[in-house]
Amino acid sequence: MTNISARIDEQTAKKLAILAKDTSRSKSFLVSEAVQAYVENQVWQIEAIKEGINQADSDNFASDVEVKQAFAKWGVNAG
């Protein structure tokens, strides 16, 4: 594992301390879990964006009919 130092505002630090106590976890554990979840979410989003850009660059777009059909499935009139 790697150690990282970060600054957080006082209110968040107080909430973190309460959460650590209430969950019988260390603040370090909770921060590590939060950072891991955040990083995984951001990696997923960036990869999805890159894939969308690659598809757009390849002119791989849905047709107007396909878009209307997709919206119609949800009861939305895209016309």
All heavy atoms as a GROMACS GRO file, in nm:
protein
  610
    1MET      N    1   0.083  -0.118   0.000
    1MET     CA    2   0.000   0.000   0.000
    1MET      C    3   0.087   0.124   0.000
    1MET      O    4   0.198   0.124   0.047
    1MET     CB    5  -0.090   0.002   0.123
    1MET     CG    6  -0.205  -0.090   0.116
    1MET     SD    7  -0.344  -0.011   0.195
    1MET     CE    8  -0.454  -0.146   0.189
    2THR      N    9   0.028   0.232  -0.050
    2THR     CA   10   0.096   0.360  -0.057
    2THR      C   11   0.026   0.459   0.035
    2THR      O   12  -0.095   0.460   0.044
    2THR     CB   13   0.092   0.415  -0.202
    2THR    OG1   14   0.154   0.321  -0.287
    2THR    CG2   15   0.160   0.548  -0.211
    3ASN      N   16   0.103   0.539   0.102
    3ASN     CA   17   0.047   0.645   0.186
    3ASN      C   18   0.031   0.771   0.104
    3ASN      O   19   0.118   0.809   0.026
    3ASN     CB   20   0.139   0.675   0.305
    3ASN     CG   21   0.136   0.564   0.407
    3ASN    OD1   22   0.033   0.500   0.428
    3ASN    ND2   23   0.249   0.540   0.471
    4ILE      N   24  -0.082   0.839   0.126
    4ILE     CA   25  -0.110   0.966   0.060
    4ILE      C   26  -0.161   1.063   0.166
    4ILE      O   27  -0.237   1.024   0.254
    4ILE     CB   28  -0.216   0.950  -0.050
    4ILE    CG1   29  -0.163   0.863  -0.162
    4ILE    CG2   30  -0.262   1.084  -0.103
    4ILE    CD1   31  -0.264   0.836  -0.272
    5SER      N   32  -0.121   1.186   0.156
    5SER     CA   33  -0.168   1.289   0.247
    5SER      C   34  -0.266   1.378   0.172
    5SER      O   35  -0.243   1.412   0.056
    5SER     CB   36  -0.049   1.372   0.296
    5SER     OG   37  -0.095   1.477   0.378
    6ALA      N   38  -0.376   1.413   0.237
    6ALA     CA   39  -0.475   1.499   0.174
    6ALA      C   40  -0.534   1.594   0.277
    6ALA      O   41  -0.537   1.563   0.397
    6ALA     CB   42  -0.586   1.414   0.111
    7ARG      N   43  -0.581   1.706   0.230
    7ARG     CA   44  -0.646   1.803   0.318
    7ARG      C   45  -0.796   1.798   0.293
    7ARG      O   46  -0.840   1.796   0.178
    7ARG     CB   47  -0.594   1.943   0.291
    7ARG     CG   48  -0.448   1.958   0.325
    7ARG     CD   49  -0.403   2.101   0.292
    7ARG     NE   50  -0.259   2.112   0.303
    7ARG     CZ   51  -0.195   2.148   0.414
    7ARG    NH1   52  -0.262   2.175   0.524
    7ARG    NH2   53  -0.064   2.156   0.415
    8ILE      N   54  -0.873   1.793   0.403
    8ILE     CA   55  -1.018   1.799   0.392
    8ILE      C   56  -1.069   1.906   0.488
    8ILE      O   57  -1.003   1.938   0.587
    8ILE     CB   58  -1.085   1.663   0.421
    8ILE    CG1   59  -1.050   1.611   0.560
    8ILE    CG2   60  -1.047   1.560   0.316
    8ILE    CD1   61  -1.124   1.485   0.599
    9ASP      N   62  -1.186   1.959   0.456
    9ASP     CA   63  -1.239   2.065   0.542
    9ASP      C   64  -1.280   2.009   0.678
    9ASP      O   65  -1.301   1.889   0.694
    9ASP     CB   66  -1.356   2.137   0.474
    9ASP     CG   67  -1.472   2.044   0.448
    9ASP    OD1   68  -1.552   2.021   0.540
    9ASP    OD2   69  -1.482   1.994   0.334
   10GLU      N   70  -1.289   2.098   0.774
   10GLU     CA   71  -1.316   2.058   0.913
   10GLU      C   72  -1.448   1.984   0.928
   10GLU      O   73  -1.457   1.886   1.002
   10GLU     CB   74  -1.315   2.181   1.004
   10GLU     CG   75  -1.217   2.169   1.118
   10GLU     CD   76  -1.215   2.296   1.201
   10GLU    OE1   77  -1.136   2.385   1.168
   10GLU    OE2   78  -1.294   2.302   1.296
   11GLN      N   79  -1.551   2.030   0.860
   11GLN     CA   80  -1.682   1.967   0.871
   11GLN      C   81  -1.677   1.823   0.820
   11GLN      O   82  -1.733   1.732   0.882
   11GLN     CB   83  -1.786   2.048   0.793
   11GLN     CG   84  -1.928   1.998   0.812
   11GLN     CD   85  -2.029   2.083   0.738
   11GLN    OE1   86  -1.995   2.160   0.650
   11GLN    NE2   87  -2.154   2.070   0.777
   12THR      N   88  -1.611   1.800   0.708
   12THR     CA   89  -1.598   1.665   0.654
   12THR      C   90  -1.516   1.579   0.749
   12THR      O   91  -1.547   1.462   0.771
   12THR     CB   92  -1.534   1.668   0.514
   12THR    OG1   93  -1.617   1.748   0.428
   12THR    CG2   94  -1.521   1.529   0.456
   13ALA      N   95  -1.410   1.635   0.808
   13ALA     CA   96  -1.326   1.560   0.903
   13ALA      C   97  -1.408   1.518   1.024
   13ALA      O   98  -1.393   1.404   1.074
   13ALA     CB   99  -1.207   1.645   0.945
   14LYS      N  100  -1.494   1.605   1.072
   14LYS     CA  101  -1.579   1.570   1.187
   14LYS      C  102  -1.676   1.459   1.151
   14LYS      O  103  -1.695   1.363   1.228
   14LYS     CB  104  -1.655   1.694   1.236
   14LYS     CG  105  -1.568   1.794   1.307
   14LYS     CD  106  -1.647   1.918   1.348
   14LYS     CE  107  -1.557   2.022   1.412
   14LYS     NZ  108  -1.630   2.144   1.448
   15LYS      N  109  -1.737   1.470   1.034
   15LYS     CA  110  -1.829   1.366   0.989
   15LYS      C  111  -1.757   1.233   0.970
   15LYS      O  112  -1.810   1.126   1.003
   15LYS     CB  113  -1.896   1.406   0.858
   15LYS     CG  114  -1.996   1.519   0.873
   15LYS     CD  115  -2.054   1.557   0.738
   15LYS     CE  116  -2.150   1.672   0.749
   15LYS     NZ  117  -2.203   1.714   0.617
   16LEU      N  118  -1.636   1.239   0.919
   16LEU     CA  119  -1.555   1.119   0.900
   16LEU      C  120  -1.525   1.053   1.034
   16LEU      O  121  -1.536   0.930   1.049
   16LEU     CB  122  -1.425   1.152   0.826
   16LEU     CG  123  -1.328   1.037   0.804
   16LEU    CD1  124  -1.390   0.928   0.718
   16LEU    CD2  125  -1.200   1.090   0.739
   17ALA      N  126  -1.490   1.133   1.133
   17ALA     CA  127  -1.462   1.080   1.266
   17ALA      C  128  -1.585   1.011   1.325
   17ALA      O  129  -1.575   0.903   1.384
   17ALA     CB  130  -1.412   1.190   1.358
   18ILE      N  131  -1.701   1.073   1.309
   18ILE     CA  132  -1.825   1.013   1.360
   18ILE      C  133  -1.855   0.884   1.286
   18ILE      O  134  -1.890   0.782   1.349
   18ILE     CB  135  -1.942   1.113   1.346
   18ILE    CG1  136  -1.922   1.232   1.441
   18ILE    CG2  137  -2.076   1.046   1.372
   18ILE    CD1  138  -2.013   1.350   1.414
   19LEU      N  139  -1.841   0.885   1.154
   19LEU     CA  140  -1.866   0.765   1.075
   19LEU      C  141  -1.771   0.653   1.114
   19LEU      O  142  -1.812   0.536   1.126
   19LEU     CB  143  -1.852   0.797   0.926
   19LEU     CG  144  -1.886   0.686   0.829
   19LEU    CD1  145  -2.032   0.641   0.845
   19LEU    CD2  146  -1.861   0.733   0.686
   20ALA      N  147  -1.645   0.686   1.136
   20ALA     CA  148  -1.547   0.585   1.176
   20ALA      C  149  -1.587   0.522   1.309
   20ALA      O  150  -1.583   0.400   1.325
   20ALA     CB  151  -1.408   0.648   1.185
   21LYS      N  152  -1.626   0.606   1.403
   21LYS     CA  153  -1.667   0.556   1.534
   21LYS      C  154  -1.791   0.469   1.522
   21LYS      O  155  -1.798   0.359   1.577
   21LYS     CB  156  -1.693   0.672   1.629
   21LYS     CG  157  -1.734   0.628   1.767
   21LYS     CD  158  -1.761   0.747   1.857
   21LYS     CE  159  -1.808   0.696   1.994
   21LYS     NZ  160  -1.859   0.805   2.076
   22ASP      N  161  -1.893   0.518   1.450
   22ASP     CA  162  -2.020   0.446   1.438
   22ASP      C  163  -2.008   0.314   1.362
   22ASP      O  164  -2.089   0.224   1.382
   22ASP     CB  165  -2.125   0.535   1.370
   22ASP     CG  166  -2.171   0.650   1.459
   22ASP    OD1  167  -2.139   0.650   1.580
   22ASP    OD2  168  -2.238   0.741   1.405
   23THR      N  169  -1.910   0.304   1.274
   23THR     CA  170  -1.893   0.182   1.196
   23THR      C  171  -1.779   0.093   1.246
   23THR      O  172  -1.752  -0.011   1.188
   23THR     CB  173  -1.867   0.216   1.048
   23THR    OG1  174  -1.748   0.294   1.036
   23THR    CG2  175  -1.986   0.288   0.986
   24SER      N  176  -1.715   0.137   1.351
   24SER     CA  177  -1.599   0.065   1.407
   24SER      C  178  -1.492   0.042   1.302
   24SER      O  179  -1.428  -0.064   1.296
   24SER     CB  180  -1.643  -0.069   1.468
   24SER     OG  181  -1.735  -0.048   1.572
   25ARG      N  182  -1.473   0.142   1.217
   25ARG     CA  183  -1.369   0.138   1.115
   25ARG      C  184  -1.275   0.256   1.140
   25ARG      O  185  -1.312   0.356   1.201
   25ARG     CB  186  -1.428   0.154   0.974
   25ARG     CG  187  -1.523   0.046   0.934
   25ARG     CD  188  -1.449  -0.079   0.902
   25ARG     NE  189  -1.539  -0.175   0.838
   25ARG     CZ  190  -1.498  -0.290   0.792
   25ARG    NH1  191  -1.372  -0.325   0.801
   25ARG    NH2  192  -1.584  -0.372   0.737
   26SER      N  193  -1.155   0.244   1.088
   26SER     CA  194  -1.062   0.356   1.102
   26SER      C  195  -1.093   0.463   0.995
   26SER      O  196  -1.151   0.432   0.890
   26SER     CB  197  -0.917   0.308   1.085
   26SER     OG  198  -0.893   0.270   0.950
   27LYS      N  199  -1.055   0.585   1.024
   27LYS     CA  200  -1.072   0.691   0.926
   27LYS      C  201  -0.993   0.658   0.800
   27LYS      O  202  -1.039   0.680   0.688
   27LYS     CB  203  -1.028   0.826   0.984
   27LYS     CG  204  -1.122   0.876   1.092
   27LYS     CD  205  -1.083   1.014   1.142
   27LYS     CE  206  -0.960   1.006   1.229
   27LYS     NZ  207  -0.924   1.134   1.291
   28SER      N  208  -0.876   0.600   0.818
   28SER     CA  209  -0.792   0.563   0.705
   28SER      C  210  -0.863   0.461   0.615
   28SER      O  211  -0.862   0.473   0.493
   28SER     CB  212  -0.660   0.505   0.755
   28SER     OG  213  -0.579   0.466   0.647
   29PHE      N  214  -0.928   0.363   0.677
   29PHE     CA  215  -1.001   0.262   0.600
   29PHE      C  216  -1.113   0.328   0.520
   29PHE      O  217  -1.130   0.300   0.400
   29PHE     CB  218  -1.060   0.156   0.693
   29PHE     CG  219  -1.148   0.057   0.623
   29PHE    CD1  220  -1.094  -0.055   0.561
   29PHE    CD2  221  -1.286   0.076   0.619
   29PHE    CE1  222  -1.177  -0.146   0.495
   29PHE    CE2  223  -1.368  -0.014   0.553
   29PHE     CZ  224  -1.314  -0.125   0.491
   30LEU      N  225  -1.190   0.415   0.584
   30LEU     CA  226  -1.302   0.479   0.517
   30LEU      C  227  -1.256   0.568   0.402
   30LEU      O  228  -1.316   0.569   0.294
   30LEU     CB  229  -1.385   0.560   0.617
   30LEU     CG  230  -1.456   0.478   0.724
   30LEU    CD1  231  -1.525   0.571   0.823
   30LEU    CD2  232  -1.555   0.380   0.664
   31VAL      N  233  -1.148   0.642   0.424
   31VAL     CA  234  -1.094   0.728   0.318
   31VAL      C  235  -1.045   0.642   0.202
   31VAL      O  236  -1.071   0.672   0.084
   31VAL     CB  237  -0.983   0.820   0.371
   31VAL    CG1  238  -0.910   0.889   0.257
   31VAL    CG2  239  -1.042   0.922   0.468
   32SER      N  240  -0.978   0.534   0.232
   32SER     CA  241  -0.928   0.444   0.128
   32SER      C  242  -1.043   0.386   0.046
   32SER      O  243  -1.037   0.383  -0.078
   32SER     CB  244  -0.847   0.330   0.191
   32SER     OG  245  -0.802   0.242   0.092
   33GLU      N  246  -1.150   0.343   0.113
   33GLU     CA  247  -1.266   0.289   0.044
   33GLU      C  248  -1.332   0.396  -0.044
   33GLU      O  249  -1.373   0.369  -0.157
   33GLU     CB  250  -1.368   0.237   0.145
   33GLU     CG  251  -1.324   0.111   0.216
   33GLU     CD  252  -1.325  -0.011   0.125
   33GLU    OE1  253  -1.432  -0.041   0.068
   33GLU    OE2  254  -1.219  -0.075   0.112
   34ALA      N  255  -1.343   0.517   0.008
   34ALA     CA  256  -1.405   0.626  -0.068
   34ALA      C  257  -1.323   0.662  -0.192
   34ALA      O  258  -1.379   0.680  -0.300
   34ALA     CB  259  -1.422   0.749   0.022
   35VAL      N  260  -1.193   0.670  -0.177
   35VAL     CA  261  -1.107   0.702  -0.290
   35VAL      C  262  -1.114   0.591  -0.394
   35VAL      O  263  -1.124   0.618  -0.515
   35VAL     CB  264  -0.961   0.728  -0.245
   35VAL    CG1  265  -0.867   0.736  -0.364
   35VAL    CG2  266  -0.954   0.855  -0.161
   36GLN      N  267  -1.111   0.467  -0.350
   36GLN     CA  268  -1.119   0.354  -0.442
   36GLN      C  269  -1.250   0.358  -0.522
   36GLN      O  270  -1.249   0.342  -0.644
   36GLN     CB  271  -1.108   0.222  -0.367
   36GLN     CG  272  -1.108   0.101  -0.457
   36GLN     CD  273  -1.093  -0.029  -0.379
   36GLN    OE1  274  -1.085  -0.030  -0.258
   36GLN    NE2  275  -1.090  -0.139  -0.451
   37ALA      N  276  -1.362   0.381  -0.455
   37ALA     CA  277  -1.491   0.388  -0.523
   37ALA      C  278  -1.494   0.503  -0.623
   37ALA      O  279  -1.543   0.489  -0.736
   37ALA     CB  280  -1.604   0.401  -0.421
   38TYR      N  281  -1.442   0.618  -0.582
   38TYR     CA  282  -1.439   0.735  -0.670
   38TYR      C  283  -1.354   0.708  -0.794
   38TYR      O  284  -1.397   0.736  -0.907
   38TYR     CB  285  -1.386   0.857  -0.594
   38TYR     CG  286  -1.372   0.978  -0.682
   38TYR    CD1  287  -1.482   1.059  -0.708
   38TYR    CD2  288  -1.250   1.012  -0.739
   38TYR    CE1  289  -1.471   1.171  -0.789
   38TYR    CE2  290  -1.238   1.123  -0.821
   38TYR     CZ  291  -1.348   1.202  -0.846
   38TYR     OH  292  -1.335   1.311  -0.927
   39VAL      N  293  -1.237   0.653  -0.773
   39VAL     CA  294  -1.146   0.627  -0.886
   39VAL      C  295  -1.208   0.526  -0.982
   39VAL      O  296  -1.205   0.546  -1.104
   39VAL     CB  297  -1.008   0.581  -0.836
   39VAL    CG1  298  -0.923   0.526  -0.950
   39VAL    CG2  299  -0.936   0.696  -0.767
   40GLU      N  300  -1.267   0.420  -0.931
   40GLU     CA  301  -1.330   0.320  -1.018
   40GLU      C  302  -1.443   0.383  -1.099
   40GLU      O  303  -1.456   0.356  -1.219
   40GLU     CB  304  -1.384   0.203  -0.936
   40GLU     CG  305  -1.275   0.114  -0.878
   40GLU     CD  306  -1.184   0.054  -0.985
   40GLU    OE1  307  -1.236   0.008  -1.089
   40GLU    OE2  308  -1.061   0.054  -0.964
   41ASN      N  309  -1.523   0.468  -1.036
   41ASN     CA  310  -1.632   0.534  -1.106
   41ASN      C  311  -1.580   0.626  -1.216
   41ASN      O  312  -1.631   0.627  -1.327
   41ASN     CB  313  -1.718   0.613  -1.007
   41ASN     CG  314  -1.831   0.685  -1.076
   41ASN    OD1  315  -1.816   0.802  -1.113
   41ASN    ND2  316  -1.943   0.618  -1.094
   42GLN      N  317  -1.477   0.702  -1.185
   42GLN     CA  318  -1.420   0.795  -1.282
   42GLN      C  319  -1.355   0.721  -1.398
   42GLN      O  320  -1.369   0.762  -1.514
   42GLN     CB  321  -1.320   0.888  -1.214
   42GLN     CG  322  -1.383   0.984  -1.116
   42GLN     CD  323  -1.484   1.076  -1.181
   42GLN    OE1  324  -1.453   1.147  -1.276
   42GLN    NE2  325  -1.606   1.074  -1.130
   43VAL      N  326  -1.286   0.611  -1.370
   43VAL     CA  327  -1.223   0.532  -1.477
   43VAL      C  328  -1.331   0.479  -1.570
   43VAL      O  329  -1.317   0.486  -1.693
   43VAL     CB  330  -1.138   0.417  -1.418
   43VAL    CG1  331  -1.100   0.315  -1.524
   43VAL    CG2  332  -1.014   0.473  -1.350
   44TRP      N  333  -1.441   0.428  -1.514
   44TRP     CA  334  -1.550   0.376  -1.595
   44TRP      C  335  -1.607   0.486  -1.684
   44TRP      O  336  -1.630   0.465  -1.804
   44TRP     CB  337  -1.660   0.319  -1.505
   44TRP     CG  338  -1.780   0.277  -1.581
   44TRP    CD1  339  -1.801   0.158  -1.645
   44TRP    CD2  340  -1.897   0.357  -1.608
   44TRP    NE1  341  -1.923   0.160  -1.708
   44TRP    CE2  342  -1.983   0.280  -1.688
   44TRP    CE3  343  -1.935   0.486  -1.572
   44TRP    CZ2  344  -2.107   0.327  -1.731
   44TRP    CZ3  345  -2.058   0.533  -1.616
   44TRP    CH2  346  -2.141   0.454  -1.694
   45GLN      N  347  -1.631   0.604  -1.626
   45GLN     CA  348  -1.688   0.713  -1.704
   45GLN      C  349  -1.594   0.758  -1.816
   45GLN      O  350  -1.639   0.779  -1.929
   45GLN     CB  351  -1.721   0.832  -1.613
   45GLN     CG  352  -1.844   0.808  -1.528
   45GLN     CD  353  -1.882   0.929  -1.446
   45GLN    OE1  354  -1.799   1.015  -1.417
   45GLN    NE2  355  -2.008   0.936  -1.409
   46ILE      N  356  -1.469   0.772  -1.785
   46ILE     CA  357  -1.372   0.817  -1.886
   46ILE      C  358  -1.363   0.715  -1.999
   46ILE      O  359  -1.358   0.750  -2.117
   46ILE     CB  360  -1.234   0.844  -1.823
   46ILE    CG1  361  -1.242   0.961  -1.724
   46ILE    CG2  362  -1.128   0.869  -1.930
   46ILE    CD1  363  -1.287   1.093  -1.783
   47GLU      N  364  -1.360   0.587  -1.965
   47GLU     CA  365  -1.355   0.482  -2.069
   47GLU      C  366  -1.480   0.486  -2.155
   47GLU      O  367  -1.472   0.469  -2.277
   47GLU     CB  368  -1.336   0.344  -2.006
   47GLU     CG  369  -1.199   0.323  -1.944
   47GLU     CD  370  -1.086   0.342  -2.044
   47GLU    OE1  371  -1.097   0.294  -2.159
   47GLU    OE2  372  -0.985   0.407  -2.008
   48ALA      N  373  -1.597   0.508  -2.096
   48ALA     CA  374  -1.722   0.516  -2.172
   48ALA      C  375  -1.719   0.638  -2.265
   48ALA      O  376  -1.763   0.630  -2.381
   48ALA     CB  377  -1.842   0.522  -2.079
   49ILE      N  378  -1.666   0.749  -2.216
   49ILE     CA  379  -1.655   0.869  -2.299
   49ILE      C  380  -1.560   0.844  -2.416
   49ILE      O  381  -1.589   0.879  -2.531
   49ILE     CB  382  -1.609   0.989  -2.215
   49ILE    CG1  383  -1.720   1.032  -2.119
   49ILE    CG2  384  -1.565   1.106  -2.304
   49ILE    CD1  385  -1.677   1.129  -2.011
   50LYS      N  386  -1.445   0.783  -2.387
   50LYS     CA  387  -1.349   0.752  -2.494
   50LYS      C  388  -1.412   0.661  -2.599
   50LYS      O  389  -1.390   0.681  -2.720
   50LYS     CB  390  -1.224   0.685  -2.436
   50LYS     CG  391  -1.133   0.779  -2.361
   50LYS     CD  392  -1.013   0.702  -2.306
   50LYS     CE  393  -0.920   0.789  -2.228
   50LYS     NZ  394  -0.807   0.710  -2.170
   51GLU      N  395  -1.488   0.561  -2.556
   51GLU     CA  396  -1.554   0.471  -2.650
   51GLU      C  397  -1.654   0.547  -2.735
   51GLU      O  398  -1.663   0.525  -2.856
   51GLU     CB  399  -1.624   0.356  -2.575
   51GLU     CG  400  -1.701   0.261  -2.666
   51GLU     CD  401  -1.616   0.192  -2.772
   51GLU    OE1  402  -1.494   0.174  -2.750
   51GLU    OE2  403  -1.673   0.155  -2.876
   52GLY      N  404  -1.729   0.637  -2.673
   52GLY     CA  405  -1.823   0.719  -2.749
   52GLY      C  406  -1.754   0.807  -2.851
   52GLY      O  407  -1.802   0.822  -2.965
   53ILE      N  408  -1.642   0.863  -2.813
   53ILE     CA  409  -1.565   0.946  -2.907
   53ILE      C  410  -1.513   0.862  -3.022
   53ILE      O  411  -1.519   0.903  -3.139
   53ILE     CB  412  -1.450   1.019  -2.833
   53ILE    CG1  413  -1.507   1.126  -2.740
   53ILE    CG2  414  -1.351   1.080  -2.933
   53ILE    CD1  415  -1.406   1.185  -2.645
   54ASN      N  416  -1.463   0.742  -2.991
   54ASN     CA  417  -1.415   0.652  -3.096
   54ASN      C  418  -1.526   0.616  -3.193
   54ASN      O  419  -1.506   0.613  -3.315
   54ASN     CB  420  -1.354   0.525  -3.036
   54ASN     CG  421  -1.220   0.549  -2.971
   54ASN    OD1  422  -1.152   0.646  -3.002
   54ASN    ND2  423  -1.183   0.462  -2.879
   55GLN      N  424  -1.646   0.588  -3.139
   55GLN     CA  425  -1.759   0.556  -3.226
   55GLN      C  426  -1.797   0.676  -3.311
   55GLN      O  427  -1.827   0.662  -3.430
   55GLN     CB  428  -1.878   0.509  -3.143
   55GLN     CG  429  -1.858   0.370  -3.084
   55GLN     CD  430  -1.977   0.324  -3.004
   55GLN    OE1  431  -2.084   0.381  -3.010
   55GLN    NE2  432  -1.958   0.217  -2.927
   56ALA      N  433  -1.798   0.794  -3.252
   56ALA     CA  434  -1.830   0.915  -3.328
   56ALA      C  435  -1.726   0.942  -3.436
   56ALA      O  436  -1.761   0.978  -3.549
   56ALA     CB  437  -1.841   1.034  -3.233
   57ASP      N  438  -1.600   0.923  -3.402
   57ASP     CA  439  -1.494   0.943  -3.500
   57ASP      C  440  -1.505   0.844  -3.616
   57ASP      O  441  -1.460   0.872  -3.727
   57ASP     CB  442  -1.356   0.930  -3.435
   57ASP     CG  443  -1.320   1.050  -3.348
   57ASP    OD1  444  -1.389   1.155  -3.359
   57ASP    OD2  445  -1.226   1.038  -3.267
   58SER      N  446  -1.567   0.729  -3.590
   58SER     CA  447  -1.588   0.627  -3.694
   58SER      C  448  -1.722   0.645  -3.765
   58SER      O  449  -1.764   0.558  -3.840
   58SER     CB  450  -1.582   0.487  -3.632
   58SER     OG  451  -1.458   0.463  -3.571
   59ASP      N  452  -1.789   0.758  -3.738
   59ASP     CA  453  -1.921   0.785  -3.794
   59ASP      C  454  -2.023   0.677  -3.758
   59ASP      O  455  -2.112   0.645  -3.835
   59ASP     CB  456  -1.915   0.803  -3.947
   59ASP     CG  457  -1.847   0.932  -3.986
   59ASP    OD1  458  -1.855   1.029  -3.909
   59ASP    OD2  459  -1.787   0.936  -4.096
   60ASN      N  460  -2.008   0.621  -3.640
   60ASN     CA  461  -2.098   0.516  -3.592
   60ASN      C  462  -2.207   0.580  -3.506
   60ASN      O  463  -2.199   0.583  -3.384
   60ASN     CB  464  -2.020   0.412  -3.512
   60ASN     CG  465  -2.105   0.293  -3.475
   60ASN    OD1  466  -2.218   0.281  -3.518
   60ASN    ND2  467  -2.049   0.204  -3.395
   61PHE      N  468  -2.308   0.637  -3.573
   61PHE     CA  469  -2.417   0.706  -3.504
   61PHE      C  470  -2.547   0.629  -3.524
   61PHE      O  471  -2.564   0.559  -3.624
   61PHE     CB  472  -2.436   0.847  -3.561
   61PHE     CG  473  -2.320   0.939  -3.536
   61PHE    CD1  474  -2.225   0.963  -3.634
   61PHE    CD2  475  -2.305   1.002  -3.414
   61PHE    CE1  476  -2.118   1.048  -3.612
   61PHE    CE2  477  -2.198   1.087  -3.390
   61PHE     CZ  478  -2.106   1.111  -3.490
   62ALA      N  479  -2.639   0.647  -3.432
   62ALA     CA  480  -2.773   0.592  -3.449
   62ALA      C  481  -2.847   0.678  -3.551
   62ALA      O  482  -2.831   0.800  -3.554
   62ALA     CB  483  -2.848   0.592  -3.316
   63SER      N  484  -2.929   0.613  -3.632
   63SER     CA  485  -3.010   0.688  -3.729
   63SER      C  486  -3.124   0.758  -3.656
   63SER      O  487  -3.154   0.727  -3.540
   63SER     CB  488  -3.067   0.592  -3.834
   63SER     OG  489  -3.165   0.508  -3.774
   64ASP      N  490  -3.188   0.851  -3.724
   64ASP     CA  491  -3.303   0.920  -3.665
   64ASP      C  492  -3.412   0.820  -3.626
   64ASP      O  493  -3.474   0.833  -3.521
   64ASP     CB  494  -3.359   1.023  -3.762
   64ASP     CG  495  -3.269   1.145  -3.777
   64ASP    OD1  496  -3.178   1.163  -3.694
   64ASP    OD2  497  -3.291   1.222  -3.872
   65VAL      N  498  -3.434   0.720  -3.710
   65VAL     CA  499  -3.536   0.618  -3.681
   65VAL      C  500  -3.498   0.540  -3.554
   65VAL      O  501  -3.583   0.517  -3.467
   65VAL     CB  502  -3.553   0.523  -3.802
   65VAL    CG1  503  -3.642   0.405  -3.767
   65VAL    CG2  504  -3.607   0.598  -3.922
   66GLU      N  505  -3.372   0.502  -3.542
   66GLU     CA  506  -3.328   0.428  -3.423
   66GLU      C  507  -3.343   0.511  -3.297
   66GLU      O  508  -3.384   0.459  -3.193
   66GLU     CB  509  -3.182   0.383  -3.440
   66GLU     CG  510  -3.161   0.277  -3.545
   66GLU     CD  511  -3.014   0.251  -3.574
   66GLU    OE1  512  -2.936   0.349  -3.580
   66GLU    OE2  513  -2.979   0.133  -3.592
   67VAL      N  514  -3.314   0.638  -3.305
   67VAL     CA  515  -3.328   0.727  -3.189
   67VAL      C  516  -3.475   0.738  -3.150
   67VAL      O  517  -3.510   0.725  -3.032
   67VAL     CB  518  -3.268   0.866  -3.218
   67VAL    CG1  519  -3.302   0.964  -3.108
   67VAL    CG2  520  -3.117   0.857  -3.236
   68LYS      N  521  -3.562   0.759  -3.248
   68LYS     CA  522  -3.705   0.769  -3.220
   68LYS      C  523  -3.759   0.640  -3.159
   68LYS      O  524  -3.840   0.642  -3.067
   68LYS     CB  525  -3.781   0.807  -3.346
   68LYS     CG  526  -3.758   0.951  -3.388
   68LYS     CD  527  -3.829   0.985  -3.516
   68LYS     CE  528  -3.798   1.129  -3.557
   68LYS     NZ  529  -3.860   1.166  -3.683
   69GLN      N  530  -3.712   0.526  -3.211
   69GLN     CA  531  -3.756   0.396  -3.157
   69GLN      C  532  -3.710   0.379  -3.012
   69GLN      O  533  -3.784   0.329  -2.928
   69GLN     CB  534  -3.704   0.281  -3.243
   69GLN     CG  535  -3.772   0.270  -3.377
   69GLN     CD  536  -3.708   0.166  -3.467
   69GLN    OE1  537  -3.594   0.122  -3.445
   69GLN    NE2  538  -3.779   0.126  -3.571
   70ALA      N  539  -3.589   0.421  -2.985
   70ALA     CA  540  -3.537   0.409  -2.848
   70ALA      C  541  -3.618   0.495  -2.752
   70ALA      O  542  -3.655   0.451  -2.643
   70ALA     CB  543  -3.389   0.447  -2.844
   71PHE      N  544  -3.647   0.619  -2.792
   71PHE     CA  545  -3.727   0.706  -2.707
   71PHE      C  546  -3.869   0.653  -2.692
   71PHE      O  547  -3.929   0.664  -2.584
   71PHE     CB  548  -3.729   0.849  -2.763
   71PHE     CG  549  -3.609   0.931  -2.721
   71PHE    CD1  550  -3.508   0.958  -2.811
   71PHE    CD2  551  -3.599   0.981  -2.593
   71PHE    CE1  552  -3.398   1.034  -2.773
   71PHE    CE2  553  -3.490   1.057  -2.554
   71PHE     CZ  554  -3.389   1.083  -2.645
   72ALA      N  555  -3.924   0.598  -2.799
   72ALA     CA  556  -4.061   0.546  -2.795
   72ALA      C  557  -4.075   0.433  -2.693
   72ALA      O  558  -4.181   0.417  -2.631
   72ALA     CB  559  -4.102   0.497  -2.933
   73LYS      N  560  -3.970   0.356  -2.671
   73LYS     CA  561  -3.973   0.249  -2.571
   73LYS      C  562  -4.004   0.305  -2.433
   73LYS      O  563  -4.057   0.236  -2.347
   73LYS     CB  564  -3.840   0.174  -2.566
   73LYS     CG  565  -3.815   0.084  -2.683
   73LYS     CD  566  -3.682   0.012  -2.667
   73LYS     CE  567  -3.651  -0.073  -2.788
   73LYS     NZ  568  -3.520  -0.139  -2.776
   74TRP      N  569  -3.968   0.430  -2.410
   74TRP     CA  570  -3.988   0.495  -2.280
   74TRP      C  571  -4.107   0.588  -2.282
   74TRP      O  572  -4.127   0.667  -2.189
   74TRP     CB  573  -3.861   0.569  -2.239
   74TRP     CG  574  -3.745   0.475  -2.226
   74TRP    CD1  575  -3.645   0.455  -2.315
   74TRP    CD2  576  -3.720   0.384  -2.119
   74TRP    NE1  577  -3.560   0.358  -2.272
   74TRP    CE2  578  -3.603   0.313  -2.150
   74TRP    CE3  579  -3.785   0.356  -1.999
   74TRP    CZ2  580  -3.550   0.217  -2.066
   74TRP    CZ3  581  -3.730   0.259  -1.915
   74TRP    CH2  582  -3.616   0.191  -1.951
   75GLY      N  583  -4.185   0.582  -2.390
   75GLY     CA  584  -4.305   0.664  -2.398
   75GLY      C  585  -4.278   0.810  -2.427
   75GLY      O  586  -4.361   0.896  -2.398
   76VAL      N  587  -4.163   0.838  -2.489
   76VAL     CA  588  -4.128   0.976  -2.522
   76VAL      C  589  -4.141   0.995  -2.671
   76VAL      O  590  -4.087   0.917  -2.750
   76VAL     CB  591  -3.983   1.007  -2.478
   76VAL    CG1  592  -3.944   1.147  -2.520
   76VAL    CG2  593  -3.968   0.987  -2.329
   77ASN      N  594  -4.211   1.099  -2.711
   77ASN     CA  595  -4.225   1.132  -2.851
   77ASN      C  596  -4.106   1.217  -2.893
   77ASN      O  597  -4.096   1.333  -2.857
   77ASN     CB  598  -4.356   1.206  -2.878
   77ASN     CG  599  -4.376   1.237  -3.025
   77ASN    OD1  600  -4.291   1.209  -3.108
   77ASN    ND2  601  -4.488   1.298  -3.057
   78ALA      N  602  -4.014   1.157  -2.969
   78ALA     CA  603  -3.893   1.227  -3.010
   78ALA      C  604  -3.913   1.296  -3.145
   78ALA      O  605  -3.817   1.337  -3.207
   78ALA     CB  606  -3.775   1.131  -3.015
   79GLY      N  607  -4.038   1.305  -3.192
   79GLY     CA  608  -4.066   1.363  -3.323
   79GLY      C  609  -4.074   1.510  -3.314
   79GLY      O  610  -4.041   1.594  -3.383
   0.00000   0.00000   0.00000
